[in-house]
């Protein structure tokens, strides 16, 4: 009976740990070689393993922000 409870407890603790998958974000600023900002540039973050990608266009000040991406290659 004790082994059953230990097994149940182990399974109960393992499932929530497995379900937690983190996401990440990428922030940056697009500039040219002279340091001038470049608005309207398409920035692409692509996962090499899955082929999934996210696109963002840089703002008027050259900044971009891509959120909710899963870490990977």
N, C-alpha and C positions, 0 to 999 in steps of 0.2 A: 504494500500500500504506500509506503514512504517513497519508493522509487517512482511510482506513478505521479505523485505530487511534484517531485523534483523535475521529472520530464515535462509535466504540464507547465511548471514555472519557467523552465528553460525555453520552451516553445513560445510561451506568452511574452517573454522578454525579447526573444529573437525577432519576432514579427515586426514590432514597432521599429527596431533598429534597422531592419531591412527596408522598411517603407520610407525611411528618411533619405531623400536624395537632395543634395544641395544644388543651388543654382548660383550663378555668378553674374558679374556685370563687367563691362568694358567701358571706360571713359577715356576720352582723348581730345586732342585738338589737331586739326589738319592745318599745316603751314607749308609754305614753299621754302626754297633754299635760303631766301633772304629773311625769313621769319614772318612774312606777311600771312595773315589768316586766309584760308580758302573756304568760303561758304559754298554750299551746294554740292559738295563732293560725296559720292556714294561710298560708304564704308561697309564692307562685308566681313562678317565673322562666320567661318565655315568649319564644321566638325569634320575632320578628315576621315574619321572612322565610319560615320553614318551618312555623310553627305548633306546633312541638315545645315541650313544657313539662316542668318538674320541680316537684314540690310537696314541701314540708317543713313540719312542725309545730314551732313554737317550743317549747323545753324549759321546765322549771320556772323557770329564771332568765331566760326571754325570749329566749335566744339560738337562732340557727338556723345551719345550715351546709349548703350545697348544693354538691356537687363533681361533677367530670366533665362539665361543660357546655361546649359549643363556643361560642367567642365569636361574637357576631353582634349584630344589631339587636334 
